[in-house]
Amino acid sequence: MAEATTTPPSPAPPPAPLTLDVTQYADAVNNAFYNQTVSVIATSSGSDVDLAMKGSMMVWDQDHLAYWERGLNETLAAIRANPRVAVLVRPKGAPPMRFYGAARVVEDAAEREAVYQRVIPEEQGRDPEKKGLAVLIRVDRIRQGPQTVKR
């Protein structure tokens, strides 16, 4: 009887190199709420740190993330004191994505409305009177697994 030989499994191919075009992450970020994954923003006012889940986090364009800030509490105060933020998105079956950059509250009324119109309906329903604020985050660095790409 011949002895069966086993071939060790081939190692998984390395992930594709990261690029700083944020739009390549749109599916994971924009659908995090629907995929029952979490988007978390980390902020620091300089004297304290804060973490907050954001169901409205979205890829805005190739350079920015955006979200609707309806809490108007610690996260907003921290962004106004220190615009440096980190956003964590953990899609199912993939390494977590970390986006690092500078956040700003949108002052322009048309741009603010444009962000609100792209917010998922579930989050719009939590602020139908549009009392919240739009926030844009210019992404300067992305980290996923062992890979990092910077501007």
N, C-alpha and C positions, 0 to 999 in steps of 0.2 A: 504494500500500500504506500503510495507516494505521499510524502508529507506536504501539506498545503503551505504555501508561502504567502505571507501577507506583506503588502506594501504599505508603508506608513502613509497616512493621508498627507496630501500636499498642503503646505502652509497657505493660509488665506492670502490673497494678494493684498499689498498695502493699499490703504485708502487713497483715493485720488488727491493730488495736492490741493491744498486750500487756496482760494483766491479771495481777494478782498471785495469781490462783487457780492454784496449781501443778497441779491436776488436769487442766488443759487440755493439759499436756505428758506425761500418763501414757503414751500410746502410744509416743512416742519414747523416753522414759526407761526404762519397764518392759521394753521389747522391744529395747533397745540390744544386748544380748548375742546375741539371736537374729538381729538384723539386721546382725550383724558390724560394729557401730559401737562406739565406745568411750565409757565414762564415766570421767572422770578427776577426782580430787579433789586440790586444792592446799591445803596446810596450811603453817603457819609456827610454829615453836616460839619465835620471837623471835630466835634466833641462827642458825637455818638454815631452809631451805624444803624441801618434799617434794612430789612428785607421785606419785600411785598410781592404777592402774586398779582399778575396782570393778565386777565383774560382777554384783553383787547390788543395785546402785543402783535405787531405786524411788521413785515418788511415793507418799508415805504418806497425806497428806490435802491439803486446799487450802492449807495453810501450810508443809508439811514434805516434805522428801525423807528417805529412810531407807536404810540399808544394813547388811549384816552384816560386821563387822570381824573377819576371821579371821587377819590377819597379826600383829596385836598388836605392831607394831614402831614405826617412825618416825611413821606417820600417827596412831596412837593417842596416842603421847607428845606430838606436836604439838597435837592437839586438847585434851589435858589442860592443856597450857601456855598455849594461845591458841585459843579456840573459833572464831575467824573463819576461814571456809573459802570456797573457790570450787569449783564443780563445773562441768565442761565436758562437754556431750553433743553429739555431732555426728551428727545423723541424715542418712542418705543423701538427697541432693536438696534439702536445706533448710539454711538458715544455722545455724551452731552456736548452741546455747543455753548461756548462762552463768548459773548460779544462785549468788548470794552470800548468805551468812548465817552463823549461829552454830550450831556442832555441840555435841551433848552425848551422852555415853555414857548409855544407858538403865540405870537402877538397879533399877527395878521389875521383878520376875520375870515377872509376867503380860504386861507390855508388851514385855519382851525376847523372850518366847516368841512373842508375836503378830508381831513383826518377823521372827523366824526362819521362822515358818510361811508368810510371804508371799515369802520368798526363793526364787528360781528353783531347781528341783531340781538343776541342774548345780552350783550353788554350795553347796547343802545337802550334796551328795555329797562336797564337799571338806572339810566339817566335820560329819560325822554325829554326833559326840559333843558338839556344841554348845559347844565350848571358846571360841568367839569371843564377840564382844559386839555388841549392837545399838547403832547410832548414829542419832540423829535430827538433822536439820539444819533449823532454822527459816529459811526463805527470806525475805530482806529486800529483795532486788533481783534482777531478771531482765533479762538483756540478750540480744537476738537481732537480729543484723544491726545496723542503726543505731538500733533502738528500745531504750529502757530504761524499766522501770517500777520504782518504789520503794514501800516501805511508808510 
